[in-house]
C-alpha cells in the first residue's frame, strides 16, 4: 500500500470512528425504549446494567470493602445515618446501557439531595474491567463508590401493607454531565416510570430496609433491566 493510500485509509477510519461516536453520543445514549413492569409483585430494578454487589448490612457495618483501609458505609451512600439493617443492591451502568432511571415501586418522593464529588469524580474503570473479565468482587478498587458526585432520592411506599422508605442513589462517573431528577419532592411516581437520568457513565444503588419476608432475587454479575427485572419481592 502506498503512503497516499495509507493516509486515505486512516482518514476514512477516523471519519467512521467520529461518526460512530457522534451517533452514540447524540442518539444511542439517549434512547428511551418502552418498559413494561411485570405482573409479579416486587421492587423492580431502577437501572439497566449489571449487579455488582448484593448486601445485607447492619448499622455501622461496611457495605463493601473497596480496598485496604477504604470501605463504603451506608452513610457514604445515602448521606444519612441509618438505624436499622438494610438491603443494598448496586448496579453498574456502562456507557452502552440505557441511562434513564425508573421507580422500583409506586412511591412518593420524600427528598432529593445532591452531593458533589470529593476532590473530583474518578473513573469507574476498575469496576468496568472486572465485570468484562468476570472477576469478582466487582467493587474492588472502585473508589468512585464513595468519592463521586451523587444524587440521593428518598422514596416512601406502601408495600404489602407496610410502610417502606427506601433510597435510590445515582452515582456519576468521571465524565458525568449531569444527574437529572424528573419528579419533585412530594410528587408521586408509578412502578417502572422514569424519575431521573445520569448522563454519561454511572452506578445506581437501591437501599431499602431489611425485612425477614423480603426475598432478594438477583446476584452479582447478573444483568438487569430498569423497570422490568424484579430485584426484591
Helices and strands as residue ranges (DSSP letters): H 3-26, G 28-30, E 43-44, E 49-57, E 64-67, E 70-72, H 74-78, E 86-93, E 100-102, E 107-115, H 125-132, H 144-147, E 150-159, E 162-172, E 179-181, E 188-189, E 194-198, E 202-209, E 223-224, E 230-232
